[in-house]
């Protein structure tokens, strides 16, 4: 198995690797996939943020906090 890997790597020189990387960087399909990946990442981050806010809101509700309390605190200061 190791011999097979070595023979496979022989045809892929460093120069060929760099050449293919440069070519793929210019690809419209790579750009499209990256844009989709960024959008998916942003949506997941937003989901995690909403989950965290819900958890925090539940804790505040258990403690008896209401949204109007903040308004009252601002009026007193």
mmCIF file of the N, C-alpha and C atoms, coordinates in Angstrom:
data_MODEL
# 
_entry.id   MODEL 
# 
loop_
_atom_site.group_PDB 
_atom_site.id 
_atom_site.type_symbol 
_atom_site.label_atom_id 
_atom_site.label_alt_id 
_atom_site.label_comp_id 
_atom_site.label_asym_id 
_atom_site.label_entity_id 
_atom_site.label_seq_id 
_atom_site.pdbx_PDB_ins_code 
_atom_site.Cartn_x 
_atom_site.Cartn_y 
_atom_site.Cartn_z 
_atom_site.occupancy 
_atom_site.B_iso_or_equiv 
_atom_site.pdbx_formal_charge 
_atom_site.auth_seq_id 
_atom_site.auth_comp_id 
_atom_site.auth_asym_id 
_atom_site.auth_atom_id 
_atom_site.pdbx_PDB_model_num 
ATOM 1   N N  . UNK A 1 1  ? 0.819   -1.194 0.000   1.00 0.00 ? 1  UNK A N  1 
ATOM 2   C CA . UNK A 1 1  ? 0.000   0.000  0.000   1.00 0.00 ? 1  UNK A CA 1 
ATOM 3   C C  . UNK A 1 1  ? 0.863   1.258  0.000   1.00 0.00 ? 1  UNK A C  1 
ATOM 4   N N  . UNK A 1 2  ? 1.937   1.263  0.790   1.00 0.00 ? 2  UNK A N  1 
ATOM 5   C CA . UNK A 1 2  ? 2.826   2.418  0.833   1.00 0.00 ? 2  UNK A CA 1 
ATOM 6   C C  . UNK A 1 2  ? 3.483   2.650  -0.517  1.00 0.00 ? 2  UNK A C  1 
ATOM 7   N N  . UNK A 1 3  ? 3.819   1.568  -1.220  1.00 0.00 ? 3  UNK A N  1 
ATOM 8   C CA . UNK A 1 3  ? 4.427   1.712  -2.532  1.00 0.00 ? 3  UNK A CA 1 
ATOM 9   C C  . UNK A 1 3  ? 3.463   2.366  -3.515  1.00 0.00 ? 3  UNK A C  1 
ATOM 10  N N  . UNK A 1 4  ? 2.195   2.032  -3.407  1.00 0.00 ? 4  UNK A N  1 
ATOM 11  C CA . UNK A 1 4  ? 1.186   2.608  -4.282  1.00 0.00 ? 4  UNK A CA 1 
ATOM 12  C C  . UNK A 1 4  ? 1.088   4.119  -4.054  1.00 0.00 ? 4  UNK A C  1 
ATOM 13  N N  . UNK A 1 5  ? 1.114   4.550  -2.805  1.00 0.00 ? 5  UNK A N  1 
ATOM 14  C CA . UNK A 1 5  ? 1.030   5.968  -2.493  1.00 0.00 ? 5  UNK A CA 1 
ATOM 15  C C  . UNK A 1 5  ? 2.245   6.704  -3.042  1.00 0.00 ? 5  UNK A C  1 
ATOM 16  N N  . UNK A 1 6  ? 3.419   6.148  -2.892  1.00 0.00 ? 6  UNK A N  1 
ATOM 17  C CA . UNK A 1 6  ? 4.627   6.792  -3.393  1.00 0.00 ? 6  UNK A CA 1 
ATOM 18  C C  . UNK A 1 6  ? 4.582   6.963  -4.906  1.00 0.00 ? 6  UNK A C  1 
ATOM 19  N N  . UNK A 1 7  ? 4.133   5.950  -5.598  1.00 0.00 ? 7  UNK A N  1 
ATOM 20  C CA . UNK A 1 7  ? 4.081   6.058  -7.057  1.00 0.00 ? 7  UNK A CA 1 
ATOM 21  C C  . UNK A 1 7  ? 3.033   7.075  -7.496  1.00 0.00 ? 7  UNK A C  1 
ATOM 22  N N  . UNK A 1 8  ? 1.975   7.206  -6.733  1.00 0.00 ? 8  UNK A N  1 
ATOM 23  C CA . UNK A 1 8  ? 0.939   8.178  -7.057  1.00 0.00 ? 8  UNK A CA 1 
ATOM 24  C C  . UNK A 1 8  ? 1.445   9.600  -6.862  1.00 0.00 ? 8  UNK A C  1 
ATOM 25  N N  . UNK A 1 9  ? 2.241   9.826  -5.830  1.00 0.00 ? 9  UNK A N  1 
ATOM 26  C CA . UNK A 1 9  ? 2.741   11.162 -5.534  1.00 0.00 ? 9  UNK A CA 1 
ATOM 27  C C  . UNK A 1 9  ? 3.854   11.599 -6.487  1.00 0.00 ? 9  UNK A C  1 
ATOM 28  N N  . UNK A 1 10 ? 4.488   10.674 -7.163  1.00 0.00 ? 10 UNK A N  1 
ATOM 29  C CA . UNK A 1 10 ? 5.602   11.025 -8.042  1.00 0.00 ? 10 UNK A CA 1 
ATOM 30  C C  . UNK A 1 10 ? 5.178   11.909 -9.208  1.00 0.00 ? 10 UNK A C  1 
ATOM 31  N N  . UNK A 1 11 ? 4.016   11.693 -9.760  1.00 0.00 ? 11 UNK A N  1 
ATOM 32  C CA . UNK A 1 11 ? 3.601   12.484 -10.910 1.00 0.00 ? 11 UNK A CA 1 
ATOM 33  C C  . UNK A 1 11 ? 3.114   13.874 -10.518 1.00 0.00 ? 11 UNK A C  1 
ATOM 34  N N  . UNK A 1 12 ? 2.778   14.117 -9.246  1.00 0.00 ? 12 UNK A N  1 
ATOM 35  C CA . UNK A 1 12 ? 2.268   15.403 -8.781  1.00 0.00 ? 12 UNK A CA 1 
ATOM 36  C C  . UNK A 1 12 ? 3.403   16.191 -8.132  1.00 0.00 ? 12 UNK A C  1 
ATOM 37  N N  . UNK A 1 13 ? 4.124   16.930 -8.932  1.00 0.00 ? 13 UNK A N  1 
ATOM 38  C CA . UNK A 1 13 ? 5.254   17.710 -8.423  1.00 0.00 ? 13 UNK A CA 1 
ATOM 39  C C  . UNK A 1 13 ? 4.758   18.970 -7.730  1.00 0.00 ? 13 UNK A C  1 
ATOM 40  N N  . UNK A 1 14 ? 5.658   19.610 -6.993  1.00 0.00 ? 14 UNK A N  1 
ATOM 41  C CA . UNK A 1 14 ? 5.301   20.854 -6.313  1.00 0.00 ? 14 UNK A CA 1 
ATOM 42  C C  . UNK A 1 14 ? 4.851   21.918 -7.308  1.00 0.00 ? 14 UNK A C  1 
ATOM 43  N N  . UNK A 1 15 ? 5.517   21.982 -8.435  1.00 0.00 ? 15 UNK A N  1 
ATOM 44  C CA . UNK A 1 15 ? 5.156   22.967 -9.461  1.00 0.00 ? 15 UNK A CA 1 
ATOM 45  C C  . UNK A 1 15 ? 3.751   22.711 -9.993  1.00 0.00 ? 15 UNK A C  1 
ATOM 46  N N  . UNK A 1 16 ? 3.422   21.444 -10.208 1.00 0.00 ? 16 UNK A N  1 
ATOM 47  C CA . UNK A 1 16 ? 2.081   21.111 -10.694 1.00 0.00 ? 16 UNK A CA 1 
ATOM 48  C C  . UNK A 1 16 ? 1.025   21.443 -9.644  1.00 0.00 ? 16 UNK A C  1 
ATOM 49  N N  . UNK A 1 17 ? 1.353   21.209 -8.394  1.00 0.00 ? 17 UNK A N  1 
ATOM 50  C CA . UNK A 1 17 ? 0.427   21.544 -7.312  1.00 0.00 ? 17 UNK A CA 1 
ATOM 51  C C  . UNK A 1 17 ? 0.155   23.045 -7.309  1.00 0.00 ? 17 UNK A C  1 
ATOM 52  N N  . UNK A 1 18 ? 1.202   23.845 -7.356  1.00 0.00 ? 18 UNK A N  1 
ATOM 53  C CA . UNK A 1 18 ? 1.049   25.301 -7.346  1.00 0.00 ? 18 UNK A CA 1 
ATOM 54  C C  . UNK A 1 18 ? 0.287   25.783 -8.582  1.00 0.00 ? 18 UNK A C  1 
ATOM 55  N N  . UNK A 1 19 ? 0.548   25.164 -9.716  1.00 0.00 ? 19 UNK A N  1 
ATOM 56  C CA . UNK A 1 19 ? -0.132  25.525 -10.956 1.00 0.00 ? 19 UNK A CA 1 
ATOM 57  C C  . UNK A 1 19 ? -1.637  25.249 -10.846 1.00 0.00 ? 19 UNK A C  1 
ATOM 58  N N  . UNK A 1 20 ? -1.974  24.099 -10.300 1.00 0.00 ? 20 UNK A N  1 
ATOM 59  C CA . UNK A 1 20 ? -3.386  23.759 -10.174 1.00 0.00 ? 20 UNK A CA 1 
ATOM 60  C C  . UNK A 1 20 ? -4.085  24.644 -9.139  1.00 0.00 ? 20 UNK A C  1 
ATOM 61  N N  . UNK A 1 21 ? -3.393  24.979 -8.059  1.00 0.00 ? 21 UNK A N  1 
ATOM 62  C CA . UNK A 1 21 ? -3.956  25.882 -7.053  1.00 0.00 ? 21 UNK A CA 1 
ATOM 63  C C  . UNK A 1 21 ? -4.265  27.233 -7.684  1.00 0.00 ? 21 UNK A C  1 
ATOM 64  N N  . UNK A 1 22 ? -3.326  27.765 -8.456  1.00 0.00 ? 22 UNK A N  1 
ATOM 65  C CA . UNK A 1 22 ? -3.535  29.048 -9.119  1.00 0.00 ? 22 UNK A CA 1 
ATOM 66  C C  . UNK A 1 22 ? -4.727  28.990 -10.069 1.00 0.00 ? 22 UNK A C  1 
ATOM 67  N N  . UNK A 1 23 ? -4.835  27.903 -10.795 1.00 0.00 ? 23 UNK A N  1 
ATOM 68  C CA . UNK A 1 23 ? -5.936  27.727 -11.734 1.00 0.00 ? 23 UNK A CA 1 
ATOM 69  C C  . UNK A 1 23 ? -7.274  27.665 -10.999 1.00 0.00 ? 23 UNK A C  1 
ATOM 70  N N  . UNK A 1 24 ? -7.326  26.888 -9.927  1.00 0.00 ? 24 UNK A N  1 
ATOM 71  C CA . UNK A 1 24 ? -8.572  26.729 -9.186  1.00 0.00 ? 24 UNK A CA 1 
ATOM 72  C C  . UNK A 1 24 ? -8.991  28.006 -8.469  1.00 0.00 ? 24 UNK A C  1 
ATOM 73  N N  . UNK A 1 25 ? -8.038  28.809 -8.042  1.00 0.00 ? 25 UNK A N  1 
ATOM 74  C CA . UNK A 1 25 ? -8.366  30.084 -7.394  1.00 0.00 ? 25 UNK A CA 1 
ATOM 75  C C  . UNK A 1 25 ? -9.134  31.010 -8.330  1.00 0.00 ? 25 UNK A C  1 
ATOM 76  N N  . UNK A 1 26 ? -8.886  30.893 -9.610  1.00 0.00 ? 26 UNK A N  1 
ATOM 77  C CA . UNK A 1 26 ? -9.544  31.731 -10.607 1.00 0.00 ? 26 UNK A CA 1 
ATOM 78  C C  . UNK A 1 26 ? -10.889 31.157 -11.061 1.00 0.00 ? 26 UNK A C  1 
ATOM 79  N N  . UNK A 1 27 ? -11.221 29.968 -10.635 1.00 0.00 ? 27 UNK A N  1 
ATOM 80  C CA . UNK A 1 27 ? -12.428 29.293 -11.091 1.00 0.00 ? 27 UNK A CA 1 
ATOM 81  C C  . UNK A 1 27 ? -13.689 29.961 -10.546 1.00 0.00 ? 27 UNK A C  1 
ATOM 82  N N  . UNK A 1 28 ? -14.655 30.188 -11.410 1.00 0.00 ? 28 UNK A N  1 
ATOM 83  C CA . UNK A 1 28 ? -15.927 30.754 -10.983 1.00 0.00 ? 28 UNK A CA 1 
ATOM 84  C C  . UNK A 1 28 ? -16.689 29.775 -10.093 1.00 0.00 ? 28 UNK A C  1 
ATOM 85  N N  . UNK A 1 29 ? -16.446 28.496 -10.284 1.00 0.00 ? 29 UNK A N  1 
ATOM 86  C CA . UNK A 1 29 ? -17.125 27.481 -9.479  1.00 0.00 ? 29 UNK A CA 1 
ATOM 87  C C  . UNK A 1 29 ? -16.594 27.456 -8.054  1.00 0.00 ? 29 UNK A C  1 
ATOM 88  N N  . UNK A 1 30 ? -15.307 27.683 -7.913  1.00 0.00 ? 30 UNK A N  1 
ATOM 89  C CA . UNK A 1 30 ? -14.716 27.773 -6.577  1.00 0.00 ? 30 UNK A CA 1 
ATOM 90  C C  . UNK A 1 30 ? -15.276 29.004 -5.872  1.00 0.00 ? 30 UNK A C  1 
ATOM 91  N N  . UNK A 1 31 ? -15.378 30.116 -6.575  1.00 0.00 ? 31 UNK A N  1 
ATOM 92  C CA . UNK A 1 31 ? -15.932 31.339 -5.995  1.00 0.00 ? 31 UNK A CA 1 
ATOM 93  C C  . UNK A 1 31 ? -17.382 31.124 -5.565  1.00 0.00 ? 31 UNK A C  1 
ATOM 94  N N  . UNK A 1 32 ? -18.144 30.446 -6.399  1.00 0.00 ? 32 UNK A N  1 
ATOM 95  C CA . UNK A 1 32 ? -19.538 30.163 -6.079  1.00 0.00 ? 32 UNK A CA 1 
ATOM 96  C C  . UNK A 1 32 ? -19.648 29.281 -4.835  1.00 0.00 ? 32 UNK A C  1 
ATOM 97  N N  . UNK A 1 33 ? -18.832 28.247 -4.771  1.00 0.00 ? 33 UNK A N  1 
ATOM 98  C CA . UNK A 1 33 ? -18.851 27.340 -3.620  1.00 0.00 ? 33 UNK A CA 1 
ATOM 99  C C  . UNK A 1 33 ? -18.412 28.058 -2.349  1.00 0.00 ? 33 UNK A C  1 
ATOM 100 N N  . UNK A 1 34 ? -17.432 28.942 -2.463  1.00 0.00 ? 34 UNK A N  1 
ATOM 101 C CA . UNK A 1 34 ? -16.985 29.700 -1.291  1.00 0.00 ? 34 UNK A CA 1 
ATOM 102 C C  . UNK A 1 34 ? -18.084 30.629 -0.796  1.00 0.00 ? 34 UNK A C  1 
ATOM 103 N N  . UNK A 1 35 ? -18.785 31.273 -1.719  1.00 0.00 ? 35 UNK A N  1 
ATOM 104 C CA . UNK A 1 35 ? -19.877 32.165 -1.332  1.00 0.00 ? 35 UNK A CA 1 
ATOM 105 C C  . UNK A 1 35 ? -20.968 31.385 -0.606  1.00 0.00 ? 35 UNK A C  1 
ATOM 106 N N  . UNK A 1 36 ? -21.296 30.211 -1.121  1.00 0.00 ? 36 UNK A N  1 
ATOM 107 C CA . UNK A 1 36 ? -22.308 29.372 -0.484  1.00 0.00 ? 36 UNK A CA 1 
ATOM 108 C C  . UNK A 1 36 ? -21.841 28.923 0.890   1.00 0.00 ? 36 UNK A C  1 
ATOM 109 N N  . UNK A 1 37 ? -20.576 28.603 1.007   1.00 0.00 ? 37 UNK A N  1 
ATOM 110 C CA . UNK A 1 37 ? -20.003 28.158 2.285   1.00 0.00 ? 37 UNK A CA 1 
ATOM 111 C C  . UNK A 1 37 ? -20.057 29.283 3.318   1.00 0.00 ? 37 UNK A C  1 
ATOM 112 N N  . UNK A 1 38 ? -19.715 30.501 2.887   1.00 0.00 ? 38 UNK A N  1 
ATOM 113 C CA . UNK A 1 38 ? -19.771 31.652 3.790   1.00 0.00 ? 38 UNK A CA 1 
ATOM 114 C C  . UNK A 1 38 ? -21.203 31.905 4.263   1.00 0.00 ? 38 UNK A C  1 
ATOM 115 N N  . UNK A 1 39 ? -22.147 31.830 3.320   1.00 0.00 ? 39 UNK A N  1 
ATOM 116 C CA . UNK A 1 39 ? -23.541 32.049 3.674   1.00 0.00 ? 39 UNK A CA 1 
ATOM 117 C C  . UNK A 1 39 ? -24.025 30.992 4.659   1.00 0.00 ? 39 UNK A C  1 
ATOM 118 N N  . UNK A 1 40 ? -23.678 29.751 4.427   1.00 0.00 ? 40 UNK A N  1 
ATOM 119 C CA . UNK A 1 40 ? -24.066 28.661 5.319   1.00 0.00 ? 40 UNK A CA 1 
ATOM 120 C C  . UNK A 1 40 ? -23.453 28.863 6.706   1.00 0.00 ? 40 UNK A C  1 
ATOM 121 N N  . UNK A 1 41 ? -22.195 29.284 6.739   1.00 0.00 ? 41 UNK A N  1 
ATOM 122 C CA . UNK A 1 41 ? -21.516 29.529 8.008   1.00 0.00 ? 41 UNK A CA 1 
ATOM 123 C C  . UNK A 1 41 ? -22.211 30.655 8.777   1.00 0.00 ? 41 UNK A C  1 
ATOM 124 N N  . UNK A 1 42 ? -22.542 31.749 8.053   1.00 0.00 ? 42 UNK A N  1 
ATOM 125 C CA . UNK A 1 42 ? -23.218 32.870 8.700   1.00 0.00 ? 42 UNK A CA 1 
ATOM 126 C C  . UNK A 1 42 ? -24.567 32.452 9.271   1.00 0.00 ? 42 UNK A C  1 
ATOM 127 N N  . UNK A 1 43 ? -25.319 31.656 8.537   1.00 0.00 ? 43 UNK A N  1 
ATOM 128 C CA . UNK A 1 43 ? -26.622 31.205 9.013   1.00 0.00 ? 43 UNK A CA 1 
ATOM 129 C C  . UNK A 1 43 ? -26.482 30.320 10.245  1.00 0.00 ? 43 UNK A C  1 
ATOM 130 N N  . UNK A 1 44 ? -25.469 29.473 10.252  1.00 0.00 ? 44 UNK A N  1 
ATOM 131 C CA . UNK A 1 44 ? -25.245 28.621 11.424  1.00 0.00 ? 44 UNK A CA 1 
ATOM 132 C C  . UNK A 1 44 ? -24.859 29.460 12.633  1.00 0.00 ? 44 UNK A C  1 
ATOM 133 N N  . UNK A 1 45 ? -24.013 30.456 12.418  1.00 0.00 ? 45 UNK A N  1 
ATOM 134 C CA . UNK A 1 45 ? -23.638 31.336 13.515  1.00 0.00 ? 45 UNK A CA 1 
ATOM 135 C C  . UNK A 1 45 ? -24.856 32.061 14.063  1.00 0.00 ? 45 UNK A C  1 
ATOM 136 N N  . UNK A 1 46 ? -25.742 32.497 13.183  1.00 0.00 ? 46 UNK A N  1 
ATOM 137 C CA . UNK A 1 46 ? -26.971 33.161 13.594  1.00 0.00 ? 46 UNK A CA 1 
ATOM 138 C C  . UNK A 1 46 ? -27.859 32.197 14.390  1.00 0.00 ? 46 UNK A C  1 
ATOM 139 N N  . UNK A 1 47 ? -27.944 30.961 13.950  1.00 0.00 ? 47 UNK A N  1 
ATOM 140 C CA . UNK A 1 47 ? -28.704 29.947 14.676  1.00 0.00 ? 47 UNK A CA 1 
ATOM 141 C C  . UNK A 1 47 ? -28.148 29.765 16.082  1.00 0.00 ? 47 UNK A C  1 
ATOM 142 N N  . UNK A 1 48 ? -26.828 29.649 16.209  1.00 0.00 ? 48 UNK A N  1 
ATOM 143 C CA . UNK A 1 48 ? -26.204 29.473 17.521  1.00 0.00 ? 48 UNK A CA 1 
ATOM 144 C C  . UNK A 1 48 ? -26.466 30.683 18.416  1.00 0.00 ? 48 UNK A C  1 
ATOM 145 N N  . UNK A 1 49 ? -26.434 31.871 17.818  1.00 0.00 ? 49 UNK A N  1 
ATOM 146 C CA . UNK A 1 49 ? -26.696 33.088 18.568  1.00 0.00 ? 49 UNK A CA 1 
ATOM 147 C C  . UNK A 1 49 ? -28.143 33.095 19.086  1.00 0.00 ? 49 UNK A C  1 
ATOM 148 N N  . UNK A 1 50 ? -29.083 32.722 18.223  1.00 0.00 ? 50 UNK A N  1 
ATOM 149 C CA . UNK A 1 50 ? -30.479 32.675 18.645  1.00 0.00 ? 50 UNK A CA 1 
ATOM 150 C C  . UNK A 1 50 ? -30.702 31.632 19.732  1.00 0.00 ? 50 UNK A C  1 
ATOM 151 N N  . UNK A 1 51 ? -30.066 30.483 19.622  1.00 0.00 ? 51 UNK A N  1 
ATOM 152 C CA . UNK A 1 51 ? -30.185 29.460 20.664  1.00 0.00 ? 51 UNK A CA 1 
ATOM 153 C C  . UNK A 1 51 ? -29.688 29.990 22.002  1.00 0.00 ? 51 UNK A C  1 
ATOM 154 N N  . UNK A 1 52 ? -28.562 30.683 21.961  1.00 0.00 ? 52 UNK A N  1 
ATOM 155 C CA . UNK A 1 52 ? -27.990 31.241 23.177  1.00 0.00 ? 52 UNK A CA 1 
ATOM 156 C C  . UNK A 1 52 ? -28.914 32.300 23.780  1.00 0.00 ? 52 UNK A C  1 
ATOM 157 N N  . UNK A 1 53 ? -29.492 33.134 22.933  1.00 0.00 ? 53 UNK A N  1 
ATOM 158 C CA . UNK A 1 53 ? -30.410 34.157 23.428  1.00 0.00 ? 53 UNK A CA 1 
ATOM 159 C C  . UNK A 1 53 ? -31.653 33.529 24.041  1.00 0.00 ? 53 UNK A C  1 
ATOM 160 N N  . UNK A 1 54 ? -32.156 32.470 23.428  1.00 0.00 ? 54 UNK A N  1 
ATOM 161 C CA . UNK A 1 54 ? -33.326 31.796 23.988  1.00 0.00 ? 54 UNK A CA 1 
ATOM 162 C C  . UNK A 1 54 ? -32.997 31.210 25.362  1.00 0.00 ? 54 UNK A C  1 
ATOM 163 N N  . UNK A 1 55 ? -31.847 30.578 25.480  1.00 0.00 ? 55 UNK A N  1 
ATOM 164 C CA . UNK A 1 55 ? -31.424 29.990 26.752  1.00 0.00 ? 55 UNK A CA 1 
ATOM 165 C C  . UNK A 1 55 ? -31.306 31.080 27.820  1.00 0.00 ? 55 UNK A C  1 
ATOM 166 N N  . UNK A 1 56 ? -30.709 32.193 27.442  1.00 0.00 ? 56 UNK A N  1 
ATOM 167 C CA . UNK A 1 56 ? -30.548 33.312 28.376  1.00 0.00 ? 56 UNK A CA 1 
ATOM 168 C C  . UNK A 1 56 ? -31.914 33.890 28.762  1.00 0.00 ? 56 UNK A C  1 
ATOM 169 N N  . UNK A 1 57 ? -32.815 34.003 27.775  1.00 0.00 ? 57 UNK A N  1 
ATOM 170 C CA . UNK A 1 57 ? -34.153 34.519 28.051  1.00 0.00 ? 57 UNK A CA 1 
ATOM 171 C C  . UNK A 1 57 ? -34.928 33.619 28.998  1.00 0.00 ? 57 UNK A C  1 
ATOM 172 N N  . UNK A 1 58 ? -34.793 32.307 28.813  1.00 0.00 ? 58 UNK A N  1 
ATOM 173 C CA . UNK A 1 58 ? -35.463 31.374 29.723  1.00 0.00 ? 58 UNK A CA 1 
ATOM 174 C C  . UNK A 1 58 ? -34.953 31.543 31.158  1.00 0.00 ? 58 UNK A C  1 
ATOM 175 N N  . UNK A 1 59 ? -33.638 31.711 31.287  1.00 0.00 ? 59 UNK A N  1 
ATOM 176 C CA . UNK A 1 59 ? -33.054 31.894 32.615  1.00 0.00 ? 59 UNK A CA 1 
ATOM 177 C C  . UNK A 1 59 ? -33.561 33.186 33.246  1.00 0.00 ? 59 UNK A C  1 
ATOM 178 N N  . UNK A 1 60 ? -33.615 34.254 32.457  1.00 0.00 ? 60 UNK A N  1 
ATOM 179 C CA . UNK A 1 60 ? -34.110 35.528 32.975  1.00 0.00 ? 60 UNK A CA 1 
ATOM 180 C C  . UNK A 1 60 ? -35.577 35.418 33.377  1.00 0.00 ? 60 UNK A C  1 
ATOM 181 N N  . UNK A 1 61 ? -36.369 34.704 32.581  1.00 0.00 ? 61 UNK A N  1 
ATOM 182 C CA . UNK A 1 61 ? -37.784 34.527 32.895  1.00 0.00 ? 61 UNK A CA 1 
ATOM 183 C C  . UNK A 1 61 ? -37.951 33.743 34.193  1.00 0.00 ? 61 UNK A C  1 
ATOM 184 N N  . UNK A 1 62 ? -37.131 32.720 34.406  1.00 0.00 ? 62 UNK A N  1 
ATOM 185 C CA . UNK A 1 62 ? -37.184 31.948 35.654  1.00 0.00 ? 62 UNK A CA 1 
ATOM 186 C C  . UNK A 1 62 ? -36.853 32.819 36.865  1.00 0.00 ? 62 UNK A C  1 
ATOM 187 N N  . UNK A 1 63 ? -35.984 33.805 36.651  1.00 0.00 ? 63 UNK A N  1 
ATOM 188 C CA . UNK A 1 63 ? -35.606 34.714 37.736  1.00 0.00 ? 63 UNK A CA 1 
ATOM 189 C C  . UNK A 1 63 ? -36.645 35.808 37.944  1.00 0.00 ? 63 UNK A C  1 
ATOM 190 N N  . UNK A 1 64 ? -37.667 35.851 37.079  1.00 0.00 ? 64 UNK A N  1 
ATOM 191 C CA . UNK A 1 64 ? -38.733 36.829 37.232  1.00 0.00 ? 64 UNK A CA 1 
ATOM 192 C C  . UNK A 1 64 ? -38.491 38.141 36.510  1.00 0.00 ? 64 UNK A C  1 
ATOM 193 N N  . UNK A 1 65 ? -37.483 38.186 35.701  1.00 0.00 ? 65 UNK A N  1 
ATOM 194 C CA . UNK A 1 65 ? -37.173 39.411 34.966  1.00 0.00 ? 65 UNK A CA 1 
ATOM 195 C C  . UNK A 1 65 ? -38.188 39.609 33.852  1.00 0.00 ? 65 UNK A C  1 
ATOM 196 N N  . UNK A 1 66 ? -38.636 40.848 33.657  1.00 0.00 ? 66 UNK A N  1 
ATOM 197 C CA . UNK A 1 66 ? -39.539 41.162 32.550  1.00 0.00 ? 66 UNK A CA 1 
ATOM 198 C C  . UNK A 1 66 ? -38.913 42.270 31.722  1.00 0.00 ? 66 UNK A C  1 
ATOM 199 N N  . UNK A 1 67 ? -39.280 42.382 30.468  1.00 0.00 ? 67 UNK A N  1 
ATOM 200 C CA . UNK A 1 67 ? -38.697 43.421 29.614  1.00 0.00 ? 67 UNK A CA 1 
ATOM 201 C C  . UNK A 1 67 ? -38.946 44.828 30.126  1.00 0.00 ? 67 UNK A C  1 
ATOM 202 N N  . UNK A 1 68 ? -40.024 45.075 30.839  1.00 0.00 ? 68 UNK A N  1 
ATOM 203 C CA . UNK A 1 68 ? -40.339 46.417 31.336  1.00 0.00 ? 68 UNK A CA 1 
ATOM 204 C C  . UNK A 1 68 ? -39.415 46.868 32.441  1.00 0.00 ? 68 UNK A C  1 
ATOM 205 N N  . UNK A 1 69 ? -38.775 45.945 33.147  1.00 0.00 ? 69 UNK A N  1 
ATOM 206 C CA . UNK A 1 69 ? -37.867 46.320 34.227  1.00 0.00 ? 69 UNK A CA 1 
ATOM 207 C C  . UNK A 1 69 ? -36.715 47.163 33.718  1.00 0.00 ? 69 UNK A C  1 
ATOM 208 N N  . UNK A 1 70 ? -36.244 46.891 32.527  1.00 0.00 ? 70 UNK A N  1 
ATOM 209 C CA . UNK A 1 70 ? -35.141 47.676 31.971  1.00 0.00 ? 70 UNK A CA 1 
ATOM 210 C C  . UNK A 1 70 ? -35.584 49.118 31.757  1.00 0.00 ? 70 UNK A C  1 
ATOM 211 N N  . UNK A 1 71 ? -36.800 49.312 31.267  1.00 0.00 ? 71 UNK A N  1 
ATOM 212 C CA . UNK A 1 71 ? -37.307 50.658 31.041  1.00 0.00 ? 71 UNK A CA 1 
ATOM 213 C C  . UNK A 1 71 ? -37.411 51.424 32.357  1.00 0.00 ? 71 UNK A C  1 
ATOM 214 N N  . UNK A 1 72 ? -37.837 50.752 33.433  1.00 0.00 ? 72 UNK A N  1 
ATOM 215 C CA . UNK A 1 72 ? -37.956 51.386 34.735  1.00 0.00 ? 72 UNK A CA 1 
ATOM 216 C C  . UNK A 1 72 ? -36.584 51.780 35.268  1.00 0.00 ? 72 UNK A C  1 
ATOM 217 N N  . UNK A 1 73 ? -35.571 50.927 35.081  1.00 0.00 ? 73 UNK A N  1 
ATOM 218 C CA . UNK A 1 73 ? -34.228 51.239 35.545  1.00 0.00 ? 73 UNK A CA 1 
ATOM 219 C C  . UNK A 1 73 ? -33.677 52.455 34.810  1.00 0.00 ? 73 UNK A C  1 
ATOM 220 N N  . UNK A 1 74 ? -33.939 52.559 33.535  1.00 0.00 ? 74 UNK A N  1 
ATOM 221 C CA . UNK A 1 74 ? -33.449 53.716 32.759  1.00 0.00 ? 74 UNK A CA 1 
ATOM 222 C C  . UNK A 1 74 ? -34.114 55.004 33.220  1.00 0.00 ? 74 UNK A C  1 
ATOM 223 N N  . UNK A 1 75 ? -35.372 54.957 33.611  1.00 0.00 ? 75 UNK A N  1 
ATOM 224 C CA . UNK A 1 75 ? -36.097 56.148 34.033  1.00 0.00 ? 75 UNK A CA 1 
ATOM 225 C C  . UNK A 1 75 ? -35.588 56.655 35.382  1.00 0.00 ? 75 UNK A C  1 
ATOM 226 N N  . UNK A 1 76 ? -35.118 55.745 36.237  1.00 0.00 ? 76 UNK A N  1 
ATOM 227 C CA . UNK A 1 76 ? -34.657 56.136 37.564  1.00 0.00 ? 76 UNK A CA 1 
ATOM 228 C C  . UNK A 1 76 ? -33.263 56.739 37.553  1.00 0.00 ? 76 UNK A C  1 
ATOM 229 N N  . UNK A 1 77 ? -32.458 56.417 36.575  1.00 0.00 ? 77 UNK A N  1 
ATOM 230 C CA . UNK A 1 77 ? -31.073 56.900 36.563  1.00 0.00 ? 77 UNK A CA 1 
ATOM 231 C C  . UNK A 1 77 ? -30.938 58.242 35.931  1.00 0.00 ? 77 UNK A C  1 
# 
